[in-house]
């Protein structure tokens, strides 16, 4: 995966979105209750995640995302 890691939090909707790279045509697959992977329609690469009820989950101090998910971050 190449590009920027963009993180967006909607406080009113309590939604955290993490996007890897620029926008592409994608679809979401639920990987855990209220946790979704965003998958590029063309390449089938994971392009991000969406976490509903983020604040509530942070009170539990745990968000589980199944691995492997390969994320390379470089400057």
SULQUINOR-V568531 format. One record per residue. N is the residue number from 1. RES is the residue in three letters. SS is DSSP state (~ for helix, > for strand, _ for the rest). PSI is psi in whole degrees, -180 to 180 (NA if undefined). OMEGA is omega in whole degrees, 0 to 359 (999 if undefined). Layout:
n=N res=RES ss=SS psi=PSI omega=OMEGA
n=N res=RES ss=SS psi=PSI omega=OMEGA
This chain:
n=1 res=UNK ss=_ psi=137 omega=179
n=2 res=UNK ss=_ psi=157 omega=177
n=3 res=UNK ss=_ psi=-169 omega=182
n=4 res=UNK ss=_ psi=156 omega=171
n=5 res=UNK ss=> psi=111 omega=182
n=6 res=UNK ss=> psi=130 omega=181
n=7 res=UNK ss=> psi=129 omega=182
n=8 res=UNK ss=> psi=134 omega=176
n=9 res=UNK ss=> psi=125 omega=176
n=10 res=UNK ss=> psi=103 omega=185
n=11 res=UNK ss=_ psi=-41 omega=181
n=12 res=UNK ss=_ psi=-43 omega=180
n=13 res=UNK ss=_ psi=-8 omega=182
n=14 res=UNK ss=_ psi=52 omega=182
n=15 res=UNK ss=> psi=127 omega=174
n=16 res=UNK ss=> psi=129 omega=175
n=17 res=UNK ss=> psi=135 omega=175
n=18 res=UNK ss=> psi=122 omega=182
n=19 res=UNK ss=> psi=133 omega=179
n=20 res=UNK ss=> psi=118 omega=182
n=21 res=UNK ss=_ psi=-171 omega=181
n=22 res=UNK ss=_ psi=171 omega=181
n=23 res=UNK ss=_ psi=140 omega=176
n=24 res=UNK ss=_ psi=165 omega=173
n=25 res=UNK ss=_ psi=122 omega=188
n=26 res=UNK ss=> psi=167 omega=172
n=27 res=UNK ss=> psi=162 omega=181
n=28 res=UNK ss=> psi=143 omega=173
n=29 res=UNK ss=> psi=131 omega=179
n=30 res=UNK ss=> psi=125 omega=181
n=31 res=UNK ss=> psi=-12 omega=177
n=32 res=UNK ss=> psi=165 omega=183
n=33 res=UNK ss=_ psi=109 omega=179
n=34 res=UNK ss=_ psi=8 omega=178
n=35 res=UNK ss=> psi=125 omega=186
n=36 res=UNK ss=> psi=144 omega=170
n=37 res=UNK ss=> psi=141 omega=172
n=38 res=UNK ss=> psi=122 omega=187
n=39 res=UNK ss=> psi=131 omega=178
n=40 res=UNK ss=> psi=127 omega=183
n=41 res=UNK ss=_ psi=-35 omega=184
n=42 res=UNK ss=_ psi=-50 omega=187
n=43 res=UNK ss=_ psi=-15 omega=183
n=44 res=UNK ss=_ psi=15 omega=177
n=45 res=UNK ss=_ psi=149 omega=173
n=46 res=UNK ss=> psi=123 omega=183
n=47 res=UNK ss=> psi=1 omega=178
n=48 res=UNK ss=> psi=-175 omega=182
n=49 res=UNK ss=> psi=153 omega=173
n=50 res=UNK ss=> psi=134 omega=181
n=51 res=UNK ss=> psi=111 omega=177
n=52 res=UNK ss=> psi=151 omega=181
n=53 res=UNK ss=_ psi=46 omega=185
n=54 res=UNK ss=~ psi=-47 omega=182
n=55 res=UNK ss=~ psi=-43 omega=178
n=56 res=UNK ss=~ psi=-41 omega=180
n=57 res=UNK ss=~ psi=-35 omega=180
n=58 res=UNK ss=~ psi=-27 omega=174
n=59 res=UNK ss=~ psi=-29 omega=177
n=60 res=UNK ss=~ psi=-12 omega=178
n=61 res=UNK ss=_ psi=25 omega=182
n=62 res=UNK ss=_ psi=131 omega=169
n=63 res=UNK ss=_ psi=125 omega=181
n=64 res=UNK ss=_ psi=127 omega=174
n=65 res=UNK ss=_ psi=116 omega=181
n=66 res=UNK ss=_ psi=143 omega=178
n=67 res=UNK ss=_ psi=158 omega=19
n=68 res=UNK ss=_ psi=138 omega=167
n=69 res=UNK ss=_ psi=120 omega=183
n=70 res=UNK ss=_ psi=119 omega=177
n=71 res=UNK ss=_ psi=119 omega=177
n=72 res=UNK ss=_ psi=124 omega=179
n=73 res=UNK ss=_ psi=123 omega=179
n=74 res=UNK ss=_ psi=159 omega=181
n=75 res=UNK ss=_ psi=NA omega=999
